[in-house]
Amino acid sequence: MYFGVNPKTMKLIVFLTSILLLQSCVMYYNTNDLRSNLDGNLDQIDENFKGIESDYAKKTEAYLSLKEQIVDVSAEPFASIMDKKSALDHSYKELKDKGAALTRYKADFETLAKGKEQFRSNEDEWEKWSEIKKNFKNTGENISSIADEYSKRSNKLAEALSDGSFKMIDPDKFNATIDGNLTRLSEYALKMNKHINTRKEELKKRHESNEINDSVNQVKSDIIKEMENKLFSLRSILKRIYMTKSSLNLSNAKNNKIWVGTNTKSNDLLQKVEELIRKVENIDKELISLTNKLNEP
């Protein structure tokens, strides 16, 4: 999932470098030159803002995906993540507002420039144009500063989402791993059951043929009985793993990713799966130990 790619800082200080012409002590701007200058700045701002929008969309998607799976949003560490997202939202809104302001200033210019080829210093429109130019330049510089702050806040949110408190599980990979383990363990249980039945039959024949006395037969029979009990427990655990996996999938049916970690809805279920897997590993060790005892004279 996208977290750490940083948006480029927008360097949007606006330079209105239109040609200022002098004619008989009357200064004037060519209207088309001014229009081209403003359009060029707006195009550059729009191009840079695309990177911000992409970053914001991906950060928001990750944040909302996590929030949906949090039990208590007021508890840490999610509460801090929520604060960082709010700060990012604020910077993003400021950028959108400033961008809208630039569009309005351009519209003001077009209204003022309608039907005019030039802005002359001896006309009323000169002061109005000067005000538009000042507002456009100041807003562009503000956008550059806000973009720097956005970048810092985006990094902080990325760090918070990736600091290890939470992690994402791909449901398909998770299911494939669990299903693979269940298949392997089921096959192991079948082989172990066959092994136990074979050893039980062998023990019966040896006892009937007086190869072993009653005492040895009883000891080995007890071992086989314990192995059967362990195998029964193993099968029960396999069913519980399957049911827990199904519950985890059901609780995340609408999610492409499963978030786990402190205070997540899936955390208890995942921990339960991990605990059951540990029990299976212990039973496997116990069955090996019992088999070794059964092989003793």
C-alpha positions as CSV (number, residue, x, y, z in Angstrom):
1,M,0.0,0.0,0.0
2,Y,1.2,3.5,-0.8
3,F,2.5,5.4,2.2
4,G,6.0,6.7,1.8
5,V,6.1,8.4,-1.5
6,N,6.4,12.1,-0.9
7,P,4.6,14.7,-3.0
8,K,6.8,17.1,-4.7
9,T,7.0,20.5,-3.0
10,M,5.2,23.0,-5.3
11,K,7.4,25.9,-6.2
12,L,4.7,28.3,-7.3
13,I,6.1,31.7,-6.6
14,V,4.5,33.6,-9.4
15,F,6.6,35.8,-11.7
16,L,4.4,38.1,-13.7
17,T,7.1,39.2,-16.3
18,S,4.9,40.8,-18.9
19,I,6.5,43.4,-21.1
20,L,6.0,46.9,-19.7
21,L,6.0,49.4,-22.5
22,L,6.6,53.1,-22.4
23,Q,5.0,55.5,-24.8
24,S,5.0,59.3,-24.3
25,C,5.4,58.8,-20.5
26,V,2.3,56.6,-20.5
27,M,3.1,53.0,-19.4
28,Y,1.0,50.2,-20.8
29,Y,0.8,46.4,-20.8
30,N,-0.2,44.3,-23.8
31,T,-3.4,42.4,-22.8
32,N,-2.4,39.2,-24.6
33,D,1.0,39.1,-23.0
34,L,-0.7,39.4,-19.6
35,R,-3.2,36.7,-20.4
36,S,-0.4,34.3,-21.6
37,N,1.6,35.0,-18.4
38,L,-1.4,34.3,-16.1
39,D,-2.3,31.1,-18.1
40,G,1.2,29.9,-17.9
41,N,1.3,30.2,-14.1
42,L,-2.1,28.5,-13.7
43,D,-1.0,25.6,-15.9
44,Q,2.1,25.1,-13.8
45,I,0.1,25.3,-10.6
46,D,-2.4,22.7,-12.0
47,E,0.3,20.4,-13.1
48,N,2.0,20.5,-9.7
49,F,-1.3,20.1,-7.8
50,K,-1.9,16.8,-9.6
51,G,0.8,15.2,-7.5
52,I,-0.7,16.6,-4.3
53,E,-4.2,15.3,-5.3
54,S,-2.8,11.8,-6.0
55,D,-0.9,11.7,-2.7
56,Y,-3.9,12.9,-0.8
57,A,-6.2,10.4,-2.4
58,K,-3.9,7.5,-1.6
59,K,-3.3,8.6,2.0
60,T,-7.0,9.1,2.5
61,E,-7.8,5.7,1.1
62,A,-5.3,4.0,3.5
63,Y,-6.5,6.1,6.5
64,L,-10.2,5.3,5.9
65,S,-9.4,1.7,5.3
66,L,-7.7,1.5,8.7
67,K,-10.4,3.7,10.5
68,E,-13.1,1.3,9.3
69,Q,-11.4,-1.5,11.2
70,I,-10.6,0.4,14.4
71,V,-12.7,-0.5,17.5
72,D,-12.2,2.8,19.4
73,V,-11.0,5.7,17.3
74,S,-10.3,7.8,20.4
75,A,-7.7,5.3,21.7
76,E,-4.0,5.4,20.8
77,P,-2.2,5.0,18.6
78,F,-5.1,5.7,16.1
79,A,-6.0,8.9,17.9
80,S,-2.7,10.4,17.0
81,I,-3.0,9.2,13.4
82,M,-6.4,10.9,13.3
83,D,-4.9,14.1,14.4
84,K,-2.2,13.9,11.7
85,K,-4.9,13.2,9.1
86,S,-6.8,16.2,10.2
87,A,-3.7,18.4,9.8
88,L,-3.2,17.0,6.3
89,D,-6.9,17.7,5.5
90,H,-6.4,21.3,6.6
91,S,-3.3,21.8,4.4
92,Y,-5.1,20.2,1.4
93,K,-8.2,22.4,1.9
94,E,-6.0,25.5,2.0
95,L,-4.3,24.5,-1.2
96,K,-7.7,23.9,-2.9
97,D,-9.0,27.3,-1.6
98,K,-5.9,29.2,-2.8
99,G,-6.2,27.5,-6.2
100,A,-9.8,28.5,-6.4
101,A,-8.7,32.1,-5.6
102,L,-6.3,32.1,-8.4
103,T,-9.0,31.0,-10.8
104,R,-11.2,33.9,-9.5
105,Y,-8.4,36.4,-10.1
106,K,-8.0,35.1,-13.6
107,A,-11.7,35.5,-14.2
108,D,-11.5,39.1,-12.8
109,F,-8.7,39.8,-15.3
110,E,-10.8,38.5,-18.2
111,T,-13.7,40.7,-17.1
112,L,-11.4,43.7,-16.9
113,A,-9.6,42.9,-20.1
114,K,-12.7,42.3,-22.2
115,G,-12.4,44.3,-25.4
116,K,-9.1,45.8,-24.4
117,E,-5.8,45.4,-26.2
118,Q,-3.8,47.3,-23.6
119,F,-3.8,48.4,-20.0
120,R,-2.6,52.0,-19.8
121,S,-1.3,53.8,-16.7
122,N,-3.6,56.8,-17.4
123,E,-6.8,54.7,-17.3
124,D,-8.9,53.5,-14.4
125,E,-8.3,49.9,-15.2
126,W,-4.6,50.2,-14.5
127,E,-5.1,50.2,-10.7
128,K,-7.6,47.4,-10.9
129,W,-5.0,45.3,-12.9
130,S,-2.3,46.2,-10.4
131,E,-4.5,44.8,-7.6
132,I,-5.2,41.6,-9.5
133,K,-1.5,41.1,-10.2
134,K,-0.6,41.7,-6.6
135,N,-3.3,39.2,-5.3
136,F,-2.2,36.6,-7.9
137,K,1.4,36.9,-6.9
138,N,0.8,36.8,-3.2
139,T,-1.6,33.8,-3.5
140,G,0.9,31.9,-5.6
141,E,3.6,32.5,-2.9
142,N,1.1,31.3,-0.3
143,I,0.5,28.1,-2.2
144,S,4.2,27.4,-2.3
145,S,4.4,27.7,1.5
146,I,1.3,25.7,2.1
147,A,2.6,23.0,-0.2
148,D,5.8,22.7,1.8
149,E,3.7,22.3,5.0
150,Y,1.5,19.7,3.2
151,S,4.5,17.7,2.3
152,K,5.7,17.6,5.9
153,R,2.3,16.6,7.2
154,S,2.0,13.9,4.5
155,N,5.3,12.4,5.7
156,K,4.2,12.4,9.3
157,L,1.0,10.6,8.4
158,A,3.0,8.1,6.3
159,E,5.3,7.4,9.2
160,A,2.4,6.9,11.6
161,L,0.7,4.5,9.3
162,S,3.9,2.5,8.9
163,D,5.4,2.6,12.4
164,G,4.6,-1.0,13.2
165,S,1.5,-0.4,15.3
166,F,-0.6,-1.6,12.4
167,K,0.0,-3.9,9.5
168,M,-2.0,-5.0,6.5
169,I,-2.7,-8.5,5.5
170,D,-3.7,-9.4,1.9
171,P,-6.8,-11.6,2.3
172,D,-6.0,-13.7,-0.6
173,K,-2.4,-14.4,0.6
174,F,-3.7,-14.9,4.1
175,N,-6.3,-17.5,3.0
176,A,-3.8,-19.2,0.7
177,T,-1.4,-19.6,3.6
178,I,-4.0,-20.9,6.0
179,D,-5.6,-23.2,3.5
180,G,-2.1,-24.6,2.6
181,N,-1.4,-25.2,6.3
182,L,-4.8,-26.8,6.8
183,T,-4.3,-29.1,3.8
184,R,-0.9,-30.1,5.0
185,L,-2.0,-30.7,8.6
186,S,-5.1,-32.7,7.5
187,E,-2.9,-34.9,5.4
188,Y,-0.6,-35.2,8.4
189,A,-3.5,-36.2,10.6
190,L,-4.6,-38.9,8.2
191,K,-1.1,-40.4,8.1
192,M,-0.8,-40.2,11.8
193,N,-4.2,-41.9,12.2
194,K,-3.0,-44.7,9.9
195,H,0.3,-44.9,11.8
196,I,-1.5,-45.2,15.1
197,N,-3.9,-47.9,13.8
198,T,-1.0,-49.9,12.4
199,R,0.9,-49.7,15.7
200,K,-2.2,-50.6,17.6
201,E,-2.7,-53.7,15.5
202,E,1.0,-54.6,15.8
203,L,0.9,-54.3,19.5
204,K,-2.2,-56.5,19.7
205,K,-0.5,-59.3,17.7
206,R,2.7,-59.1,19.7
207,H,0.7,-59.4,22.9
208,E,-1.4,-62.3,21.7
209,S,1.8,-64.1,20.5
210,N,3.4,-63.5,23.9
211,E,6.2,-61.4,22.5
212,I,5.5,-58.8,25.2
213,N,4.0,-59.3,28.6
214,D,0.9,-57.6,30.0
215,S,2.9,-54.9,31.7
216,V,4.6,-53.7,28.5
217,N,1.4,-54.1,26.6
218,Q,-0.4,-51.8,29.0
219,V,2.3,-49.2,28.9
220,K,2.4,-49.1,25.1
221,S,-1.4,-49.2,24.9
222,D,-1.5,-46.1,27.2
223,I,0.9,-44.4,24.8
224,I,-1.2,-45.2,21.8
225,K,-4.3,-44.0,23.7
226,E,-2.6,-40.7,24.4
227,M,-1.5,-40.4,20.8
228,E,-5.2,-40.9,19.8
229,N,-6.2,-38.2,22.2
230,K,-3.6,-35.8,20.8
231,L,-4.8,-36.6,17.3
232,F,-8.3,-35.9,18.3
233,S,-7.2,-32.5,19.7
234,L,-5.3,-31.8,16.5
235,R,-8.4,-32.3,14.4
236,S,-10.5,-30.2,16.7
237,I,-7.9,-27.4,16.4
238,L,-7.9,-27.6,12.6
239,K,-11.7,-27.1,12.6
240,R,-11.3,-24.1,14.9
241,I,-8.6,-22.6,12.7
242,Y,-10.9,-23.0,9.7
243,M,-13.9,-21.4,11.5
244,T,-11.7,-18.5,12.8
245,K,-10.4,-17.9,9.3
246,S,-14.0,-17.8,8.0
247,S,-15.0,-15.3,10.7
248,L,-12.0,-13.1,9.9
249,N,-13.0,-13.1,6.2
250,L,-16.6,-12.4,7.0
251,S,-15.8,-9.4,9.2
252,N,-13.7,-8.0,6.3
253,A,-15.8,-9.0,3.4
254,K,-15.9,-5.4,2.0
255,N,-12.2,-4.8,2.5
256,N,-9.4,-5.4,0.0
257,K,-6.9,-5.4,2.9
258,I,-7.2,-6.6,6.5
259,W,-5.7,-4.3,9.1
260,V,-4.4,-5.9,12.3
261,G,-2.8,-4.4,15.3
262,T,-3.8,-2.7,18.6
263,N,-7.5,-1.8,18.7
264,T,-8.4,-3.4,15.4
265,K,-11.5,-5.5,14.9
266,S,-9.5,-8.3,13.3
267,N,-6.7,-8.4,15.9
268,D,-8.4,-10.8,18.3
269,L,-9.3,-13.2,15.4
270,L,-5.8,-13.1,14.0
271,Q,-4.2,-13.7,17.4
272,K,-6.6,-16.6,17.9
273,V,-5.4,-18.1,14.6
274,E,-1.8,-17.7,15.7
275,E,-2.5,-19.2,19.1
276,L,-4.2,-22.2,17.5
277,I,-1.3,-22.7,15.1
278,R,1.1,-22.7,18.1
279,K,-1.1,-25.4,19.7
280,V,-0.8,-27.5,16.6
281,E,3.0,-27.1,16.7
282,N,3.0,-28.3,20.3
283,I,0.8,-31.3,19.5
284,D,3.1,-32.2,16.7
285,K,6.1,-32.2,19.1
286,E,4.1,-34.3,21.6
287,L,3.2,-36.8,19.0
288,I,6.8,-37.2,17.9
289,S,7.8,-37.7,21.6
290,L,5.1,-40.3,22.1
291,T,6.1,-42.1,18.9
292,N,9.7,-42.3,20.2
293,K,8.4,-43.7,23.5
294,L,6.4,-46.3,21.6
295,N,9.5,-47.4,19.8
296,E,11.4,-48.0,23.0
297,P,11.8,-51.7,24.0
